Amino acid sequence: AEGVVCGHDLFVASAMEPPDNILKVKTHRRGKDILIDHNYLEIASPTTSTKFGHYYDISKTMSPELLQSIKWHSFYLPEELSLEPKLKMCNMNCGYANLLHSIQRVIYQEGFDGSHPQKKQKNILRIGIQSLGSLLWGDDICSSDTPEDIHSLTKFLYVLRGLLRKSLSACIITVPSHLIQNKAIMERVTNLSDMVVGLESFIGSERETNPLYKDYHGLLHVHQIPRLNSLICDVSDTKDLAFRLKRKQFTIEVREAVLFHYFEPKSKFPTKFKLFSVTFMQTVLIEGSNTKDVFHFNLAKEQMNIALLSN
Amino acid sequence: MLAELNELLGASPQRPGTGKFTLLRDTGTDGSFLVHHFLSFYLRAGCKVCFVALLQSFSHYNIVAQKLGVSLTAARERGQLVFLEGLKSCLDLLFGEEEPSGEPSPLQFISGSTSNLKALFDFVRTSLTPADSASWKGSVLLVDDLSVLLSLGAAPVAVLDFIHYCRVVVCSQLQGNIVVLVHGSEDAEDEENDLVGNSLGHHSDLILWVEGLATGFCKDVHGEIKIIKRLSLESTEQDLVQVYQYKIQERNVTFFARGLSAAVL
């Protein structure tokens, strides 16, 4: 959606449904996870546009005029495979090989990598790939503990990384990680990505009825953020994020700070303490404590872990 | 380079050392700041450096190196730095035309035509073996990061063989140094990766192991670093182990004893 509103080019790839369908709104729930298409935000262009990003009304679809104002390329695996069923690239799965060739071709032909400098002004290519790694792409890492070819997906990601690094493009990929049993693959996938975000839905889990989470539909986990061109990375103060799916809006919020008491009658330690903020790993002073003990704590899920770090 | 880290290691650009194998490991956090440190350290020391950079582009390392006081572009131009940009090399292999010089691509193994890393080793060897009379203070091989080779289909044994051959040439024959990063994850479910990391650990002179804090993310303490110095590879003397915490800043990394972060004091 952002791509359309900013006038960027799009490349939408899917093995599940024709990309035309993705470019309309779709939010539906499937089993344990809320499957939100990466373009769920597609709707009528907003009234307000802030410094960074835009607001969208997810109960409506985007106007066709707006969609027509940009150039978009589509990749629908069943169609592509029928055209080039035997395309091979370094022992990679055929679907991935096809996709890479397609992306490379668009990047080269449209000049996103600096070739054809005489072309019109520079633009950005936003690439979206749906459900990579799923069975529909011909990969069995989602259906087997010991997949036949564990390297196809990671090879794909490495080559894609190379393509992105040398062109004016950015890519977002959704991966059905709840289906991938092999943790080693997920670790490697994370290592080959710049930014990794996980959505965890409460549907079907005990958290659905947990009062701590009553305001939200799920958690947003930030597993990794990019550390590019710098020693430091732009880490936000809080990592405790939850999301809410309302009729017209999808919001991501910081979970509220909690003031709570802990009673331990026989303990020497004071029994009440206050959180100074909702962030992880903040120092906390124990009220009424005689010592100058300083603790670091981690408000993780429903528990609080405290580690004494200094005397 | 990071001055505080030099102090902790007892290292100085005036004495870059010879024949050392340093293993960098990171679990649950990003240890690439160590790679940036060693890259600028050895360039400052006047060594010839062969950098096998598999994960990021040249400009990324260059921009960070400039913050640490070294220009990679200049180093490359004067022949002090040989830089293998893995991502670019891979694209050339898959989408480019035939190599004009007829030399096989260093990352040949990705195409599946061979299962060993000999082409990569040949690249390292020719980069560091001095063609003219040696005008540099030593040879250094730097790899970021070895785990990527596993993701690209190389078997752990092939990776270990590659390192072994490099050691023979770089550490023994050329009396140079090797620094290698092996990236891991907190859950440690990647057996192949652990195999490579642990195996190399047994043969390392120095291990720098960086980990995220067990209690999670913290604004003022980014992680913990364990410095393991092998006193002797032959005897059964205990290794020297030191643990510090650190905080990464824009141009520097500060190290401090556990629990004594400036934010707490």
Interface residues (C-beta under 8 A of the other chain):
Chain A: M89 C90 N91 L100 Q104 H151 T154 K155 L157 Y158 V159 R161 G162 L163 R165 K166 N182 K183 A184 E187 R188 T190 N191 L192 R227 L228 N229 S230 L231 I232 C233 V235 D237 K239 T279 F280 M281 Q282 T283 V294 H296 F297 N298 A300 N305 A307 L309 S310 N311
Chain B: D30 S32 F33 H36 L55 Q56 S57 S59 H60 I63 V64 K67 L87 K88 C90 L91 L94 F95 I110 S111 G112 S147 V148 L150 S151 L152 G153 H183 G184 S185 D187 E189 D190 E191 E192 N193 L213 A214 T215 G216 F217 C218 K219 V221 I248 Q249 E250 R251 N252 V253 R258 G259 L260 A263 V264
